[in-house]
């Protein structure tokens, strides 16, 4: 049985394909369209389905859209349609904002347009596909009985629990918003989820973080990770302000109160204005209160469920500093976070949920041990393209050894190997790599990528050596937790040590990505350091590269030294 999962509502449009409970492929629309996050989260974009991502998933499965047994869409519009409109075939949509009586029935006057686009997604799938993708869509006759609208937070929760290594766990999802919920609590067993509580709009930790992101001059629903990076430079000057805003109640409830940020902190920063200690302190104070809140909420959840395992998803679960605090100071023995915790991961969660329901099984047949579920290209395809484009290249005799030689010379490389990552992190398939030994490497990489000076770069480390270089480090393949750099190793890897002494590590073993692992082994033999700098293969404002053409274009228009693409090297 094939289940196609789709996320298309807010941002991070994505698709996945599952066969009898096993994931075959998963990818984001941005990889193909080169528009970061696929689209902006506005009501007028909801009609856009991730056709390129769907097409890729169908290609991997070797099927036409009509061969799909069920389609799982990670949002249920009917949860937002009140009794007044339920069963009606039409609804008013205003010409202009403020000119409609809908204000009393919906949170936003454009919600009818938003909901109509979702409800009509099956029709859009049938005949809205791009012309060049018609091979796998033409003649689409998917009927409504194959289409399943799955609640957004059920999709988040299933993406965490149903992929995790645990048969039983507590599950918490925290994001900006779903239909109504912004935070949910579940108990997972087998393939089932039992919800025991939720927090509804307008109270949202995720939307608070988005608002501060905007106030600090960044793009909301996109740049929240920059606020997390900025926070480590600040002091808790405004922590009491955010403690007034976030009020934790009983039974996992909280409220967000009086969050008029301009009233509290003055005018928002414009994008090109200088950062000051004032901005650092706002970010630091927000981050601290988010960590405190997450810790308190997970503490209640553990007491309520008595589970020793915790699964996390939702955009807030991409906050690796908060995750580490839950890991180190929380009540749960084990914590597992979905690597695609943002809305892209809801495509996977919705598909897993529908698959389990339709096959009527409680047996788990899939565990997510890596995130390499996207497109890949063979050496033959890569070489054919390079010849066509007249690109100078040479074939490597030993990829790991020869690449390690280049890195040991303090050069920066593009690393393009195997299937692409699913989720926002580059984890060794589409990465920019460098030596961590030179303390200037962070600044060099930020210049290469044309990004802010305060942005840290992250290390990848051999799994078996992680605990020797980072305090209490363990299996961490998805770069979702921070660890302290060991004091006796700090001077050996200064490029990956953040200003607060931490690093957001990725561990790698031979089974996850052999070429990547072999490269680290070779670099260790040459330098004594089993660590490399790993950052995403892209430049400011662009998605991670996907195709060989993307990689070569990025390489030739960026100031780094070599591109290792498949078994070939291109050097400047």
Secondary structure, DSSP 8 states (H G I E B T S, - for coil): -EEEEEE-SSSS-EEEEEETTEEEEEEETHHHH--TTSS-SSGGGTT---HHHHHHHHHHHT--GGG-SEEEES--GGGG--TTTTT-S-----SSTTS-GGGGTSSSTTHHHHHHHHHTHHHHHHH-S-GGGGGGTTT----GGGEEE--HHHHHHHHHHTTSS-SEEEEEEE-S-SSSEEEEEEEEETTEEEEEEEEETT--HHHHHHHHHHHTTS-TTT-HHHHHHHHTT---TTHHHHHHHEEE-STT-EEE----HHHHH-S---TTS---HHHHHHHHHHHHHHHHHHHHHHHHHHHHH--SEEEEESGGGG-HHHHHHHHHHSS-SEEEE-TT-STHHHHHHHHHHHHHHHHT--------S--B-S----HHHHHHHHHHTT---EE-SSHHHHHHHHHHTT--EEEE-SS-BSSS---SSEEEEE-SSSTTHHHHHHHHTT--TT---EEEEEGGGHHHHBTT----TTS--EEEB-GGGGGGSGGG--TTSEEE-EEE-TTT-HHHHHHHHHHHHHHS--EEEEEES--TT-----SHHHHHHHHHTS--SEEEETTEEEE-
